[in-house]
Amino acid sequence: MGKKKGGHAPPPKKNAYLEKRRIRDDVLQDAARQTFEQYTWDCLCIVLNDKDVMGKDVFGRKRLKKIHTAWTEAYKKYAPALLKKDETDAYRVLLDQQLEKILHEFYAPFEERYYWLPITEEAKKTYTEE
């Protein structure tokens, strides 16, 4: 008997159907994200322009444009906190740190705000240098 060449199993064949499903799922997920992002912004604009909420200091077009630019940057910056990526836990901790500085006693940890998304205690220690 001769020896096998290479000693490795052949790479698995790609399944065209599964690849099409993955692409479709990615497109649907991106569409849902964009829809949610736009809807969130639409509602925020309405609230910030509501005199019952804001009093005399409602936000007009120019102010809303500045807020939208900054909001979009923050939204993109912290988006990995909601995704399944290697850096997810780090972004969750960074988001929490920023919100805790702003909200003080009204701050709630990521685990409470997004109780359905897991975060590991090990990740918290790693990224907060505890």
Secondary structure, 3 states (H helix, E strand, C coil): CCCCCCCCCCCCCCCHHHHHHHHHHHHHHHHHHHHHHHHHHHHHHHHHCCHHHHCCCCCCHHHHHHHHHHHHHHHHHHHHHHCCCCCHHHHHHHHHHHHHHHHHHHCCCHHHHCCCCCCCHHHHHHHHCC
